Every structure is written in structure tokens, then in C-alpha cells.
Amino acid sequence: MAKKGKYTFIDLSLSIENSAMEGWPPKITRWDHREGARTHGKGIGINPDEFPDGMCQAWEEITLITHAGTHVDAPWHFFPTSEGKPSKTIDVCPLEWFYGPGVVLDLTHRKAGELITDEDIKKALEKINYRISPGDIVLIMTGADKFAYDVNYTNSHPGIGREATLYLVDQGVKLIGTDGYGYDKPFKVMGEEYKKGIKNALWPGHYAGREREYCHIESMANLDKIPVPFGFTVCAFPILIDKASAGWCRAVAIIEEE
Ligand SMILES: [Zn+2]
């Protein structure tokens, strides 16, 4: 949490790191300042010792999927089409979708592997006495971010269902966030349910994006640190990646003092 004048900033992001317990963890290779002096020195024909204290710039090289860490999924991720038109990739999603009034819905009573329904969303809204407005950014708090460094992180969240998703998107919501690893139930759970004969068990939340155009943020954190359920601003601009299905984002809640 940081403060500047009348604004308080709450970081809602997980960091990109080698120790991330993700399905496809990132790989960060680091060049320290001495390595920087060696590499830069070699490039311009100068001995590394000639740099101040033998040091020059540090940098990193990262290999990661677009769905690593806290990131925004674009409609293209869900299906080639959305609402009958070609789906938007992350680079063409309008910036205004990623900045707006935030509302946190407490769904922490839904356990890992369970489904969050439209009824759950309605009840959570009633509890805080809030009515959705178009452009609102709805953050679903499951508490699963507390397991971000647990080996079982990818299995620790409930899934957001098709009906819950459509209920919000039909009211003009373009961005829904979750602090679970994924927007839908854990992969393992969906696979088991499908094999048991539940035909719509596979990624029902993601597939809702075929019917209505929207984005979601996965792997958020610290939704419990936002001191109010609404009356704050969310900023979660995705990194501009050409024709990509997702973009990493630094999701932040901004609270303005009255
Ligand atoms: Zn994703």
C-alpha cells in the first residue's frame, strides 16, 4: 500500500517470478552489474575494470507465456469469434475497459473447485447494497491468492460460471477480475466433471466470451486489502502485445480520500 496526497494505491498483482507456482512458470535470467560491465565492455571494446567499480547496467531476460502472473485475457483467448464477430486480441481491446470504478464481491465462502453462479453474484451485490453500472470493473474475491506460493495454488480456487459471467457482462461490465489462478475451475476438476458426463464442464466462464465480448483478469492478489467494497478506481492496463490472447498487467486499486 502506498499513499500520495489524497490517493492510496493498493497493488492487486502477483509478481512475475521464477518461484511462481503456475502451470507454466516464468523463467527469469538475470545479468548483474558486473556481468553488465563485461557484456557492454565487450560490445564496445572496453575492459570491464574501466567502468565505475567494474559495474555497468543490470538487466533480465524473461521467458514466459502471456498468461503468467496477473494478466488480462482477451476475447481472442476464449474463441476465434465473440458475438458473431472476430474476437479482439489484447492489442485492440479499448483502454477504457481497463480503468474504471471497482467493486469487490466477497465469494470467499465458495471453496476450491466449486462454481460461482449468477445467484452468488446477486447475493454478494445485495450484501453490499450495490447496483452494477456499465463500465464497472468487478473483482471476485475468492481468497485463493493466499495460496500463490503453495504447490497446490492452481487447484485452490472456485470457478466463475457462464451464468455469473453473462449476468455481469449483460449489465455493461467489460472487465471481471479474480484472485484465483484461473477464471474457471481448476483444470483437473473440469476434466473430472466432463468425464463424469457433465457436458458443459469445460471452461464455461471462458466460453461465455463467445456469446458476449468481455475480458477478465486472472491471478490477482490482495483484494482483501481494499478497505471498501466500492467507491474506488481500478487500473489494470495490459501490456501491448501484437495479436496476443492476453497481456500481463499491474492491477492497482486507487482510493481517493473524500
Ligand atoms: Zn489467462
Residues whose N, C-alpha, C, O or C-beta is under 5 A from the ligand:
A	BS01	ZN	H67 D73 E218 A246
